[in-house]
Amino acid sequence: MTGVPHIPVLRDVVIDLLQPAPGKRLVDGTFGFGGHAREMLAAGAEVLGIDLDDDARRAGEALADEAPGFTLVTASFRNWGAVVKDAGWDGADGLLLDLGVSSLQLDEPEKGFTYRADAPLDLRFDRTSGESAAKLVARLDARALADVIFEYGEERGSRRIAAMIKRDREDGSVATTGALREAVVEAVGTGAHLNAVLSRVFQALRIAVNDELGALREALAAVPEVLRPGGRLVVISYHSLEDRIVKQWLTKEQRDCLCPTTIPICVCGHQRSLNVITRRPLKADAREVQDNPRARSARLRAAEVI
Ligand SMILES: C[S@@+](CC[C@H](N)C(=O)[O-])C[C@H]1O[C@@H](n2cnc3c(N)ncnc32)[C@H](O)[C@@H]1O
């Protein structure tokens, strides 16, 4: 870990939306290195930080020593309902998800999140449970691996890449980020698009080993129970798969009835639970993108519970 990073993505927008203040209880479901959480604490809010990563836990424990209003829980945000209850809170006034991988995780080659350095191919946020990316690749046949790369990486060359990964490898596996990179190079060459393809392949494996989309869906489903009336949800996504899930869920939750229009009266009984605040996703401005290129793909959506 290289210390407290950067200005967090869309910092001012997040703070404007969550309005941290004394007496407010906010949950940062993706604490990371605490960029957003520190801003909330500085404004006087009480903050519950959640993360699965080991370094995030250490950073959170250090922050808890300095800031009495802060607690760090090592858990998945998919369980934030239980985490909030266990903390003795009767609900939260705000929830934040700043999804995906942090720049410091990418900067630490030994975590195996980046194709820019050679390290064991792991890609788990929580390395104490579940299957590493190396094991996943070894377990899947070429067809199933191609499906993962296509579905979670939206990579059109998925079949060719999966075939190269599995080809000529005795146990059908790649153990390191370097070996995976080599297989991708064999499949697509070293042209200008190589880095984009590598990003998509690594993204696909990361999403699969961490069940990132499943965790997001579960976390969203719990929002109406976790947030107090008037409480706000803010989600920052970094790729279209996540943003689509958030958008579709928000659209559903702001409608009273979900029956098909061909049915004359409502039989589903669904009731709207929130108002969407951001009709379109908010994005970082050119200046922020220049300072922090990762902010380029950030899409922020927010809603308020009724
Ligand atoms: C983009 S970073 C958050 C950065 C943070 N907002 C900051 O300002 O430092 C995303 C973080 O979410 C964590 N994470 C990813 N999936 C998670 C999950 N299901 N539950 C808890 N934390 C998760 C990662 O370990 C990572 O630290």
The ligand as an SDF file (V2000), in Angstrom:
LIG
                    3D

 27 29  0  0  0  0  0  0  0  0999 V2000
  -13.1730    1.5820   -6.3180 C   0  0  0  0  0  0  0  0  0  0  0  0
  -12.6770    0.9340   -4.7850 S   0  0  0  0  0  0  0  0  0  0  0  0
  -13.3810    2.0400   -3.6150 C   0  0  0  0  0  0  0  0  0  0  0  0
  -12.5360    3.2460   -3.3900 C   0  0  0  0  0  0  0  0  0  0  0  0
  -13.0390    4.1300   -2.2500 C   0  0  0  0  0  0  0  0  0  0  0  0
  -14.3120    4.7200   -2.5830 N   0  0  0  0  0  0  0  0  0  0  0  0
  -12.0250    5.1810   -1.9070 C   0  0  0  0  0  0  0  0  0  0  0  0
  -12.3550    6.3770   -2.0090 O   0  0  0  0  0  0  0  0  0  0  0  0
  -10.8960    4.8380   -1.5250 O   0  0  0  0  0  0  0  0  0  0  0  0
  -13.7000   -0.4810   -4.6440 C   0  0  0  0  0  0  0  0  0  0  0  0
  -13.4760   -1.2610   -3.3610 C   0  0  0  0  0  0  0  0  0  0  0  0
  -14.5780   -2.1600   -3.2370 O   0  0  0  0  0  0  0  0  0  0  0  0
  -14.1250   -3.3490   -2.6640 C   0  0  0  0  0  0  0  0  0  0  0  0
  -15.1040   -4.3790   -2.9920 N   0  0  0  0  0  0  0  0  0  0  0  0
  -15.3710   -4.9340   -4.1850 C   0  0  0  0  0  0  0  0  0  0  0  0
  -16.3800   -5.8110   -4.0880 N   0  0  0  0  0  0  0  0  0  0  0  0
  -16.7760   -5.8000   -2.7910 C   0  0  0  0  0  0  0  0  0  0  0  0
  -17.7940   -6.4770   -2.0790 C   0  0  0  0  0  0  0  0  0  0  0  0
  -18.6110   -7.3480   -2.6670 N   0  0  0  0  0  0  0  0  0  0  0  0
  -17.9390   -6.1890   -0.7710 N   0  0  0  0  0  0  0  0  0  0  0  0
  -17.1140   -5.3060   -0.1500 C   0  0  0  0  0  0  0  0  0  0  0  0
  -16.1320   -4.6300   -0.7870 N   0  0  0  0  0  0  0  0  0  0  0  0
  -15.9640   -4.8780   -2.0820 C   0  0  0  0  0  0  0  0  0  0  0  0
  -12.7500   -3.5590   -3.2480 C   0  0  0  0  0  0  0  0  0  0  0  0
  -11.9630   -4.3780   -2.4040 O   0  0  0  0  0  0  0  0  0  0  0  0
  -12.2330   -2.1130   -3.3210 C   0  0  0  0  0  0  0  0  0  0  0  0
  -11.4750   -1.8200   -2.1860 O   0  0  0  0  0  0  0  0  0  0  0  0
  1  2  1  0
  2  3  1  0
  2 10  1  0
  3  4  1  0
  4  5  1  0
  5  6  1  0
  5  7  1  0
  7  8  2  0
  7  9  1  0
 10 11  1  0
 11 12  1  0
 11 26  1  0
 12 13  1  0
 13 14  1  0
 13 24  1  0
 14 15  1  0
 14 23  1  0
 15 16  2  0
 16 17  1  0
 17 18  1  0
 17 23  2  0
 18 19  1  0
 18 20  2  0
 20 21  1  0
 21 22  2  0
 22 23  1  0
 24 25  1  0
 24 26  1  0
 26 27  1  0
M  CHG  2   2   1   9  -1
M  END
$$$$
